[in-house]
Amino acid sequence: MKQVYLRVVLDTPLDTSFDYCWSAADDEGGLLPQAGQLVALPFGRQEVVGLILEVMAETDVPPAKLRDVLAVRHELPALSSQWLELCRFAAEYYQRPLGEVALPALPKNLKAIKTISLQRAIKKLAKLPVQDDVRPGPEPRLNPEQQAAVDAVVQARGFAPHLLFGVTGSGKTEVYLQSTARILAQLPDAQVLILVPEINLTPQLESHIRARFPGLMLSTLHSGMAEGERLLHWLAAHTGRARIVLGTRLAMLASLPNLKLLIIDEEHDPSYKQQEGLRYSARDLAVWRAHQLAIPVLLGSATPSLESWQRAQTRRYNLLELRERAVQNAVLPIIKIINLEKEKPSEGLTQRLINAINLRLEKGEQSLLFLNRRGYAPVLACDACGWISDCSRCTAHLVLHKGDHRLRCHHCGLEQRIPRACPTCGNIDLQPLGRGTQRLEESLAAFFPAARVFRIDADSTRLKGSAAAAFERVHAGEVDILIGTQMVAKGHDFKNLTLVAALNPDAALFSQDYRASERLFAQLMQVAGRAGRAAQAEGGNASEVLVQTRYPDHPLYHALMAHNYPDFAKDLLAERQQAHMPPFMYQALLRAEARELETAIAFLKQAAVCTEHQGIMINDPIPMTMTRVANVDRAQLLVESVSRPALQAFVKAWIADLRSMKSRVRWSVEIDPVDI
């Protein structure tokens, strides 16, 4: 009887592996297990699924302590050594146990003790028709800059990071599609992974891919999928049958045995950074994975992250530029600033903006009003005594949702009915302060009663499929005035949209977050890029963008009007370098949560001195900006270093010391934090 020992990892916070015993008689057919396979195991009083790291002839664990494997999942092809190496790197770099990286990266149905879902998915996958030869549909003619970008990607040998910097509407998607087509044509078994930052961007790109590659298997992977559907698409990628995989950040850890090209659309987007559990950056892992596999990676954006832009300026990335819009006679919109100190708004709209909307309505064109604040109003207040609708569980206001007759916290989910009178003084004249998308929708309906006003935000698209249906209405011309949050700011190609207005963008100018101005510029440039993407009619008015602000002389708005990202980025990088901030400094953030803020701060003070830290700067512990969420107080401690290896070595030793500290404080460490 053949007997071996298996070293496995489990989805636990324990940074260790476990040895188990396996005998040929245990598995029908006597197939030997191998690294990368899943196994059912007894663990304590439970039965769990683990991942084999190593198959060994011997083990140091005493025989009396060894337990037997319950079953090996031979029906599933083993995960590759390259995929295991990717998980190991992510675990080491982001300082998490390997099991907490590898197992959560797999579909939930794959980790069930009963294999009914897996068996059904395998049978269903086997019956799906697949056309092996790639027959692309008609390809639009590329302009010289687009052609140069495609050639650079396809002709690269080995690891080649490219930053595709193109103005909005410059045809970056076409560069993605034609690069994909040529890679797939050159390499019969090749796979291409395309990442987008948000779920609502997948339907439009998916339709482009399906139209261009009829008969070719495409997998989509994102958190909005049902578990059975996600398992089927994951299996298609894992077995190599899906030649193109389209997904959000979770697709970065998918198993793709024949991956030959990585594409990251809107690479600047903060959504690529996971904000819980394994706090990884899908963009950064994409670059590492491309290096691991010696393949090209294409990062695309009209407003690249400062990290990527700095690497392009220092020639660590190959900079590919698209300076003109791809559609002939489609020009960039004219961006104008409306000074709110001189032009007083009514219900949030200046007369100049109202006139501009009227003009577009008369011409049968669409307008977009961008307000990155959902709900009816940010707060409900009493003028008599000063009461405001604060959340009792968070350091935040309850947002007024007038249509639902609710006050709602956007952080912990607490809901209350709108009070009939002030809870403090009994005043019945409570007033909404500020405006969200719902209030703007109400105002626009009053100003333009004949117009078809439509709102797209997280509240209006809660149901599955509702976001795709909403955008389809806009594309079909069933909307005259669109109101939207950041959901509408990027990636969407509205052919008949000629006016964009940005309302209330000034708050980010004075944020304590040093990334706020970078994000605001990207947001405004992206939403401005929704205008004028179709060819301008001869003699017609150019598309325009109106920005209502109280600070018209701010350098950010001047750079925006000139569509000048390079100079804006140059100035920001100079500020960052002078202030010793990323990308010129490497950071890790220790967060602590407790019932009392003093407890969290005391823990962080102890953490600051528990480990030697030569070459490491440890800042003072401070409360987080949103100090209290769901009755839990939160504080943070930032550590920095000019050396990434030095920071990594310190954090590794630091975490070991933190685990030895006796405390009831819940804590976590994030490498390369994006929200401080």
KATALIN-V298001 format. One line per field, one symbol per residue. ss: DSSP state (A for helix, B for strand, O for the rest). phi: phi as a letter, one per 20 degrees, with the letter a starting at -180 (. if undefined). psi: psi as a letter, one per 40 degrees, with the letter a starting at -180 (. if undefined). A space follows every 10 residues. Layout:
# KATALIN-V298001
ss: ???
phi: ???
psi: ???
This chain:
# KATALIN-V298001
ss: OOBBBBBBBO OOOOOOOBBB BBBAAAOOOO OOOOOOOBBB BBBOOBBBBB BBBBBBOOOO OOAAAOOBBB BBOOOOOOOO AAAAAAAAAA AAAOOOOAAA AAOOOOOAAA AOOOOAAAAA AAAAAAAOOO OOOOOBOOOO OOOAAAAAAA AAAAOOOOOB BBBBBBOOOO OAAAAAAAAA AAAAAAOOOO BBBBBOOOAA AAAAAAAAAA AABOOOOBBB BOOOOOAAAA AAAAAAAAOO OOOBBBBOAA AAAOOOOOBB BBBBOOOOOA AABOOOOOOO BAAAAAAAAA AAAOOBBBBB BOOOOAAAAA AAAOOOOBBB BBOOOOOOOO OOOBBBBBBO OOOOOBOOBO AAAAAAAAAA AAOOOBBBBB OOOOOOBOBB BBOOOOOBOB OOOOOOBOBB BAAAOBBBOO OOOOBBBOOO OOOOOOOOOB BBBOOOAAAA AAAAAAAOOO OOBBBBOOOO OOOOOAAAAA AAAAAOOOOO BBBBOAAAOO OOOOOOBBBB BBOOOAAAAA OOOOOAAAAA AAAAAAAAOO OOOOOOOOOO OOOBBBBBBO OOOOAAAAAA AOOOAAAAAA AAAAAAAAAO OOOOOBBBBB BBBBOOAAAA AAAAAAAOOO OOOOOOBBOO OBBBBBBBBO OBBBBBBBBB BOOAAAAAAA AAAAAAAAAA OOOOOBBBBB BOOOOO
phi: .fccddecdc ecffebdcdc dccgffdfnm fffbgneece cebmeddcdc dfebdcecbe fggfeedefe adeffdgfff ffffffffff fffelcfgff effffeggff dffedgffff ffffffeffc dfeecfffdf fefgffffff ffffefdmfb eddedcfgne nffffgffff gfffffcgdf ccdddcfcgf efgfffffff fecfnefddd cbfeefffff ffffffffen feecddaegf ffefecfcfc bdcdelffff ffefdbmfee dfffffffff fgelcfcddd aecgffffff fffemfdeed dcecffffme dffedcddef fddfedlndf fffffffgff ffemdeccdd cebenebfbd cdffcnfcee ffdcebeeef dffelcdcee ddngcbffff bffednfeee cfdmbdffff gffffffcfe eeebdcbffe cfffnfffff ffffffnece cddbefgdeb nedefdeccc cddlefgffc ffffefffff gfffffffff emeeffffne fffbcddebe cfefgfffff feldfgffff ffffffffel cgeebdccce dccbfcffff ffffffffce cfbfmdedef fbffgefdcl mceccbcedc bedfffffff fffffffffe febefecbdd elfdcc
psi: hhhiihhiii giehgiiihi ihidedhhef hhiiieiiih ihhbeihihi hhdihidiie hhddeiiiid ihgdehiiii dddddddddd dddefiidde dddeeiiddd eidhfddddd ddddddehhh hdhhgiahhi hiiddddddd ddddeihahg hhhhhiihee fddddddddd ddddddhdei ihhhiidide eddddddddd ddghehhhii hieeiidddd ddddddddee dhdhhhiadd edeihgdfhe hhhhifeehe eehheibhgi hddddddddd ddefiihhhi iegiiddddd dddeedihhh hheiidhheh iiihhihhhe ddghihfehi dddddddddd ddefiiihhh hfhiadidih ihddeeiigi heeigiihhh gddefihhhe deehiiihid ihedeehegi hhhaiadddd dddddddgde ihhhhhadde fdiheddddd dddddeeehd hhhiaedeei ehghdehehh hhhfeddedf ieheeddddd ddddddddee ifeihhihei iiiihhhhie geehdddddd defgdddddd ddddddddef iieeiiiihh ihhidhdddd dddddddeee iifhehhhii iiiidgdhhf fhihiihhii iehddddddd ddddddddde hhiehhiihh hfieh.
